[in-house]
Amino acid sequence: MQESRKFTDIDPHVESLLKNIVVGKHVLQLRRNTSVFSQGAEADAIYFIQTGKVKVTVLSAQGKEAVLAMLGPREFFGEGCLVGQPVRISTATTTESSTVFQVQKKAMLQALHAQPDLSEKFTAALLARNIDLEEDLCDQLFNHSEKRLARVLLKLTRFGRHVDMPDAKMPRLTHETLAEMVGTTRSRITFFMNKFKKLGLIDYTGTGDVTVRHELMTDVVLHD
């Protein structure tokens, strides 16, 4: 961990949120598969992603792991500490080399009280997160696993982008991880991915990357 740098080379959106927080803010340069925090650890900071990707998972008492979220640039995590969450209820792990801003709980709370502009932007981000979670819940309750996978693939193509693209690559993930995100088995994910490929909804490159045909996949999500 190192002290935060000057904000000349970071995302403008992240800069606008954090530029006035001086004390209690650090930059973390993290390698792939590095734990940012672990389930059960003290919840004492919130994190903002500058570059890279972070996977948030939870482990049940029976040892079963579920993926709660895959996060990319401009997104935040660990916000439970701001509302009195004493320990982490999930684990956050980088899935590639990442640069993450760590803001201590006390520093973030002070900034939210002192800076109305920051408070407004952060509240808007929390509301957007809540809407996304509600959509995920409805998806789990009412949609079959094939449509849930289609929606997950669309969400994954939006990492680091803020406009939809006709064709977009998604991060490299194993079928096991996709199964944890969708709530089904790895074999079903493999079956559906092969089906999507045959239908022209996705395309595999020689390097293993997956390109999603955004408009076609959206039709799958919107129509039964």
Secondary structure, 3 states (H helix, E strand, C coil): CEECCCCCCCCHHHHHHHCCCCCCEEEEEECCCCEEECCCCECCEEEEEEECCEEEEEECCCCCEEEEEEECCCCEECHHHHHCCCECCCEEEECCCEEEEEEEHHHHHHHHHHCHHHHHHHHHHHHHHHHHHHHHHHHHHHCCHHHHHHHHHHHHCCCCCCCCCCEEEECCCCHHHHHHHHCCCHHHHHHHHHHHHHCCCEEECCCCCEEEEHHHHHHHHHCC
